[in-house]
Amino acid sequence: MQTSILIPPDLTQGLVSSSPQLSRFQKDLLILTSFPENSSLHRRPSWLQQAPRAKKYWTLQTPPNVVSEYLPHDHLRDAIMTRRMRQVGDPPPRFIKSWEHWKTYCGIYGIPEDFLCEEQVALMRLGLPRDREGTLKSNTAKIPPVPEPQPRNCGLYLLDPSLHINLTRKYERLDDGQVIFIHSSGTLEVKDGDVMRLHPSSWSHFSGTGGYTDGLWLHPSGELKLEGKWRKWSYLPWTEETQETCKPSTIKLRGLRQMREEEEQRDNERNGPQRSLDSEMVPVEELLSADDDVAIEGME
């Protein structure tokens, strides 16, 4: 089995970004290669074989001609990985040591045999962060990670509230009783946790053989089943839906200015010309807390 996505020659990042299919493929490769070899994953990108394997864990491995290495980092806890083609002098492979072994692995997990071929590694590395001199760098320090969703069409789970602090700031401050649902589409949704107490997805449990069970299972304590601590977390959005729901909140200042001008006009009509409100306007930067996660639009 081969990957169905064709990679044209002489690619640039601009060309990749202009193609939704290539852009998604590159993001999938960047996410997968950010994890160590031999990692267990729930999520299967759409270009991997789905049924009947979609409801089971799968193990991420690297072909014998590819090497795993860390991106530059200040602290090991923040380090993420990448891949490159093997060179003379590299240590021998740790897990997949021969092409026969690689073919067997691909057959077991439904992985295309050309996964992480030279063209795919080049496409992936084209999207890695670099400084002005073209040197690889890590840009994850200020990017909130997002947790791995279930496989497509395999329900949802409730994120452990102790992990909310890892998300973008719009999800840090929730009302009492609210929880964050991680849908299989990658969407993050805030809802009242009580509505999930008898929802099958909330109470589903693992089969013990790498799969999921579909039957309803109610914990005797009646407590919500929370997950996320053992999920993989990515600094890139797992899906377009993940990216959309993790966008920062937005404040549009054009409407605010128009309201002030209308208020000033009404005051002038009632009381005669007054001192301009602009002299008393507080800069927006002072109105916003340093902890507020907002995008400011329409500043003139």
C-alpha positions as CSV (number, residue, x, y, z in Angstrom):
1,M,0.0,0.0,0.0
2,Q,1.3,3.5,-1.0
3,T,0.2,6.9,0.1
4,S,-2.4,8.3,-2.3
5,I,-1.1,11.9,-2.0
6,L,1.3,12.9,-4.7
7,I,4.1,15.4,-3.9
8,P,5.1,17.5,-6.8
9,P,8.8,18.3,-7.3
10,D,10.5,21.6,-6.5
11,L,8.1,22.5,-3.7
12,T,8.2,25.7,-1.8
13,Q,6.3,26.5,1.4
14,G,4.1,28.9,-0.4
15,L,3.0,26.3,-2.9
16,V,2.3,23.9,0.0
17,S,0.2,26.5,1.9
18,S,-1.8,27.2,-1.3
19,S,-2.9,23.5,-1.5
20,P,-5.3,22.4,1.2
21,Q,-4.5,18.8,0.6
22,L,-0.7,19.2,0.7
23,S,-1.0,21.6,3.7
24,R,-3.0,19.1,5.7
25,F,-0.6,16.3,4.7
26,Q,2.3,18.4,5.9
27,K,0.7,19.2,9.2
28,D,-0.1,15.5,9.8
29,L,3.6,14.7,9.1
30,L,4.8,17.4,11.4
31,I,2.5,16.2,14.2
32,L,3.5,12.6,13.8
33,T,7.2,13.3,13.6
34,S,7.1,15.5,16.7
35,F,6.6,12.3,18.8
36,P,9.3,9.8,19.7
37,E,9.5,6.4,17.9
38,N,7.5,3.6,19.4
39,S,4.8,6.0,20.6
40,S,1.2,4.7,20.9
41,L,-1.4,6.9,19.2
42,H,-5.2,6.9,19.1
43,R,-5.6,9.3,16.1
44,R,-5.1,8.1,12.6
45,P,-4.7,10.6,9.8
46,S,-7.2,10.2,6.9
47,W,-4.5,8.9,4.6
48,L,-3.8,5.9,6.8
49,Q,-5.9,2.8,6.3
50,Q,-9.0,3.2,8.5
51,A,-11.4,0.3,8.9
52,P,-11.0,-2.2,10.5
53,R,-8.0,-0.6,12.3
54,A,-9.4,2.8,13.2
55,K,-10.7,1.7,16.6
56,K,-7.4,0.4,17.8
57,Y,-4.2,2.0,19.0
58,W,-1.3,2.0,16.6
59,T,2.4,2.4,17.2
60,L,4.5,5.1,15.5
61,Q,7.7,3.8,14.0
62,T,10.3,5.1,11.5
63,P,11.8,3.3,8.5
64,P,15.4,2.2,8.7
65,N,16.7,5.0,6.5
66,V,15.2,7.8,8.6
67,V,16.6,9.2,11.9
68,S,14.7,10.8,14.8
69,E,16.2,13.8,16.5
70,Y,15.2,16.7,18.8
71,L,14.6,20.2,17.5
72,P,16.7,22.8,19.4
73,H,15.4,23.4,22.9
74,D,16.2,25.1,26.2
75,H,14.6,22.6,28.4
76,L,14.2,18.9,27.8
77,R,10.6,19.0,29.0
78,D,9.8,21.3,26.1
79,A,11.7,19.3,23.5
80,I,9.9,18.0,20.5
81,M,11.2,15.7,17.8
82,T,11.6,15.7,14.1
83,R,13.0,13.3,11.4
84,R,15.7,13.5,8.8
85,M,17.2,11.1,6.3
86,R,19.9,8.8,7.7
87,Q,23.5,9.8,7.0
88,V,26.9,8.1,7.3
89,G,28.0,8.0,10.9
90,D,24.5,7.9,12.4
91,P,23.9,5.2,15.1
92,P,22.0,2.1,13.9
93,P,18.2,2.0,14.0
94,R,16.7,1.2,17.4
95,F,13.3,-0.4,16.5
96,I,12.8,-1.0,12.8
97,K,16.1,-2.4,11.7
98,S,15.4,-3.8,8.2
99,W,13.1,-3.3,5.3
100,E,11.5,-6.7,5.8
101,H,10.7,-5.6,9.4
102,W,9.3,-2.3,8.0
103,K,7.0,-4.1,5.5
104,T,5.7,-6.3,8.3
105,Y,5.0,-3.3,10.6
106,C,3.1,-1.5,7.8
107,G,1.0,-4.6,7.2
108,I,0.1,-4.9,10.8
109,Y,-1.0,-1.3,11.4
110,G,-2.3,-0.4,7.9
111,I,0.6,2.1,7.3
112,P,1.6,3.0,3.7
113,E,5.0,1.5,2.9
114,D,6.2,4.8,1.6
115,F,5.4,6.6,4.9
116,L,8.4,8.9,5.7
117,C,10.0,8.3,2.3
118,E,12.5,10.9,1.1
119,E,9.8,13.1,-0.5
120,Q,7.6,13.1,2.6
121,V,10.5,13.9,4.9
122,A,11.4,16.8,2.6
123,L,7.8,18.1,2.7
124,M,7.7,17.8,6.5
125,R,11.0,19.6,7.0
126,L,9.9,22.4,4.7
127,G,7.4,23.3,7.4
128,L,9.8,23.2,10.4
129,P,10.4,26.6,12.1
130,R,13.6,28.3,11.2
131,D,15.3,31.6,12.0
132,R,16.3,34.2,9.5
133,E,19.5,32.4,8.7
134,G,17.6,29.2,7.9
135,T,18.7,27.4,11.1
136,L,16.2,25.1,12.7
137,K,14.6,26.3,15.9
138,S,11.8,25.4,18.2
139,N,8.8,27.8,18.3
140,T,6.7,25.9,20.8
141,A,7.4,28.0,23.9
142,K,4.4,30.3,23.4
143,I,2.1,27.9,21.6
144,P,-0.5,26.1,23.8
145,P,-0.6,22.4,22.9
146,V,-3.9,20.6,22.2
147,P,-4.8,17.0,23.2
148,E,-5.1,14.1,20.8
149,P,-8.8,13.4,19.8
150,Q,-10.3,10.0,19.4
151,P,-10.2,8.3,16.0
152,R,-12.8,9.7,13.6
153,N,-16.3,8.7,14.5
154,C,-15.2,7.1,17.7
155,G,-17.0,9.4,20.1
156,L,-15.6,12.0,22.5
157,Y,-14.0,12.3,25.9
158,L,-14.0,14.8,28.8
159,L,-10.7,16.5,29.4
160,D,-9.4,16.4,33.0
161,P,-9.9,20.0,34.4
162,S,-6.3,19.8,35.9
163,L,-5.1,20.0,32.2
164,H,-7.1,23.1,31.2
165,I,-4.1,25.3,32.2
166,N,-2.2,23.7,29.2
167,L,-4.7,25.0,26.7
168,T,-5.1,28.4,25.1
169,R,-6.2,31.0,27.7
170,K,-9.8,31.1,26.4
171,Y,-10.3,27.7,28.1
172,E,-8.7,28.6,31.5
173,R,-11.7,30.3,33.1
174,L,-14.8,28.1,33.1
175,D,-17.9,28.3,35.2
176,D,-18.4,25.7,38.0
177,G,-19.5,22.4,36.6
178,Q,-18.4,23.1,33.1
179,V,-16.1,20.7,31.3
180,I,-14.3,20.6,28.0
181,F,-15.4,17.9,25.5
182,I,-12.8,16.7,23.0
183,H,-14.7,15.5,19.9
184,S,-13.4,13.0,17.5
185,S,-13.5,15.7,14.9
186,G,-10.9,17.6,17.0
187,T,-13.4,20.2,18.1
188,L,-13.1,21.5,21.7
189,E,-16.4,22.3,23.2
190,V,-17.4,23.7,26.7
191,K,-20.6,22.3,28.2
192,D,-22.1,21.4,31.6
193,G,-20.6,18.2,32.8
194,D,-23.8,16.9,34.2
195,V,-25.3,16.2,30.7
196,M,-22.5,13.7,30.2
197,R,-23.1,11.4,33.2
198,L,-25.2,8.9,31.1
199,H,-23.6,9.6,27.7
200,P,-22.1,6.4,26.3
201,S,-18.9,8.1,25.1
202,S,-18.2,9.4,28.6
203,W,-18.3,5.9,30.1
204,S,-16.7,3.9,27.3
205,H,-13.6,2.1,28.4
206,F,-10.7,0.3,26.8
207,S,-10.9,-3.4,25.9
208,G,-7.4,-4.1,27.2
209,T,-6.2,-5.1,23.7
210,G,-5.7,-1.7,22.2
211,G,-9.3,-1.1,21.2
212,Y,-12.5,0.5,22.5
213,T,-15.8,-1.0,23.7
214,D,-19.1,0.4,22.5
215,G,-21.2,-0.7,25.5
216,L,-22.4,1.6,28.2
217,W,-20.4,1.3,31.4
218,L,-21.3,3.3,34.5
219,H,-18.6,3.7,37.2
220,P,-20.1,2.7,40.6
221,S,-19.0,6.1,42.1
222,G,-21.1,8.0,39.5
223,E,-18.1,10.3,38.9
224,L,-17.4,11.5,35.4
225,K,-14.6,9.7,33.6
226,L,-11.9,12.2,32.7
227,E,-9.0,11.7,30.3
228,G,-6.1,13.5,28.7
229,K,-3.1,12.8,30.9
230,W,-2.0,9.9,28.8
231,R,-3.0,11.4,25.5
232,K,-0.5,12.8,23.1
233,W,-0.4,16.6,23.0
234,S,0.6,18.5,19.9
235,Y,1.7,22.1,19.3
236,L,0.0,21.9,15.9
237,P,-3.8,21.5,15.5
238,W,-4.8,17.9,14.9
239,T,-7.6,19.1,12.5
240,E,-9.0,22.2,11.0
241,E,-11.8,22.0,13.6
242,T,-9.2,22.0,16.4
243,Q,-7.6,25.1,14.9
244,E,-10.9,26.9,14.6
245,T,-12.0,26.3,18.2
246,C,-8.6,27.2,19.6
247,K,-8.5,30.6,18.0
248,P,-8.2,33.4,20.6
249,S,-11.1,35.6,21.4
250,T,-11.4,38.8,19.4
251,I,-12.2,42.4,20.4
252,K,-13.3,44.6,17.5
253,L,-12.4,48.2,18.3
254,R,-14.1,49.9,15.4
255,G,-17.5,49.5,17.0
256,L,-16.1,50.8,20.3
257,R,-14.8,54.0,18.7
258,Q,-18.0,54.5,16.7
259,M,-20.0,54.2,19.9
260,R,-17.8,56.8,21.6
261,E,-18.2,59.2,18.7
262,E,-22.0,58.8,18.8
263,E,-22.1,59.4,22.5
264,E,-19.9,62.5,22.2
265,Q,-22.2,63.8,19.4
266,R,-25.3,63.3,21.6
267,D,-23.6,65.1,24.5
268,N,-22.7,68.0,22.3
269,E,-26.3,68.3,21.1
270,R,-27.6,68.4,24.7
271,N,-24.9,70.4,26.4
272,G,-23.0,72.1,23.7
273,P,-19.4,71.4,22.6
274,Q,-17.4,69.6,25.3
275,R,-13.8,68.5,25.6
276,S,-13.1,65.7,23.3
277,L,-13.4,62.2,24.8
278,D,-10.2,61.3,23.0
279,S,-8.3,63.2,25.7
280,E,-9.7,60.9,28.3
281,M,-9.6,57.6,26.4
282,V,-7.6,54.9,28.1
283,P,-5.3,53.0,25.8
284,V,-6.7,49.5,25.0
285,E,-3.5,48.0,26.2
286,E,-4.3,49.3,29.7
287,L,-7.8,47.9,29.6
288,L,-6.6,44.4,28.9
289,S,-5.0,42.3,31.5
290,A,-1.7,40.8,30.6
291,D,-3.3,37.4,31.0
292,D,-6.2,38.0,28.6
293,D,-5.9,36.0,25.4
294,V,-7.4,38.2,22.7
295,A,-6.7,39.3,19.2
296,I,-7.2,43.0,18.6
297,E,-8.8,43.9,15.3
298,G,-9.5,47.2,13.6
299,M,-7.0,49.5,15.4
300,E,-6.6,52.7,13.5
